[in-house]
Amino acid sequence: MTTSDIAGVTIRRAAPADIPRMVELIAGANLPPLFIAEYLDGFAVGEQDAQVVGCGGIEMYGSSAVIRSIVVDERMRGTGLGRRLSEQLMADAKAAGATDLYLFTADAHDFWKHLGFVDITFDDWRAEARVNWQYQFVSQNADLLGGEIYTMWRKA
Ligand SMILES: CC(C)(COP(=O)(O)OP(=O)(O)OC[C@H]1O[C@@H](n2cnc3c(N)ncnc32)[C@H](O)[C@@H]1OP(=O)(O)O)[C@@H](O)C(=O)NCCC(=O)NCCS
């Protein structure tokens, strides 16, 4: 998987050496920089001039995929990179046999709506996907987190 665009941003699979920069991007966006190495196979990065300027990943649970940690460097937002990363990961999930795509979001709710995701409840998650660590944490701490976290779904 490697695609380039006219802005010179290449999307490629993440490598172990990318992890520190991905942690920086993910934590910098107030998202949990957890279980990256464990799910590295599902991660992609956007690279420009040998710098990682965006990342995101999927975690597969049977035929369910959880999309996570999509972050674009603040200087590159609004250039289409978030969409390219998301579409690449959705295609990867489908190629890996996913029929259902899930995610959690706070700040990017409208972005995901724009990409075809709809709001669901925790009870709407298929049983096979509920072992996902984010599902476990968010569904068990909904009171603590208040109404600021959405869970969303779309068909793969
Ligand atoms: C969400 C994020 C990844 C979007 O990346 P981006 O590169 O700025 O977005 P793009 O330029 O690819 O936008 C793609 C499309 O979504 C739209 N869009 C972007 N942000 C949007 C928003 N907040 N609300 C509604 N639409 C949005 C764009 O207008 C664009 O539409 P088009 O393709 O039809 O022209 C980026 O803002 C980000 O890193 N946010 C912080 C981290 C975060 O919250 N990530 C989501 C974790 S679940």
The ligand as an ORCA input file, in Angstrom:
! r2SCAN-3c Opt
* xyz 0 1
  C     -10.511     15.009     11.905
  C      -9.263     15.210     11.059
  C      -8.499     13.879     10.978
  C      -9.692     15.640      9.655
  O      -8.537     15.685      8.837
  P      -8.383     16.799      7.688
  O      -7.192     16.402      6.879
  O      -8.374     18.149      8.295
  O      -9.730     16.620      6.857
  P      -9.867     16.635      5.259
  O      -9.190     17.853      4.738
  O      -9.422     15.333      4.718
  O     -11.430     16.759      5.102
  C     -12.168     15.762      4.408
  C     -13.579     16.225      4.283
  O     -14.173     16.342      5.574
  C     -14.631     17.664      5.793
  N     -14.284     17.991      7.165
  C     -13.063     18.088      7.716
  N     -13.148     18.356      9.024
  C     -14.466     18.455      9.289
  C     -15.219     18.729     10.465
  N     -14.617     18.954     11.662
  N     -16.551     18.740     10.361
  C     -17.177     18.516      9.191
  N     -16.520     18.247      8.037
  C     -15.196     18.208      8.101
  C     -13.874     18.527      4.814
  O     -14.619     19.682      4.471
  C     -13.679     17.589      3.644
  O     -14.824     17.555      2.816
  P     -14.714     17.163      1.255
  O     -13.719     16.038      1.127
  O     -16.095     16.745      0.892
  O     -14.230     18.405      0.568
  C      -8.344     16.321     11.646
  O      -9.125     17.480     11.850
  C      -7.699     15.971     12.965
  O      -6.575     15.441     12.990
  N      -8.378     16.251     14.102
  C      -7.871     16.002     15.449
  C      -7.856     14.530     15.802
  C      -9.221     13.889     15.749
  O     -10.188     14.353     16.353
  N      -9.279     12.756     15.011
  C     -10.440     11.929     14.901
  C     -10.321     10.809     15.876
  S     -11.786      9.824     15.918
*
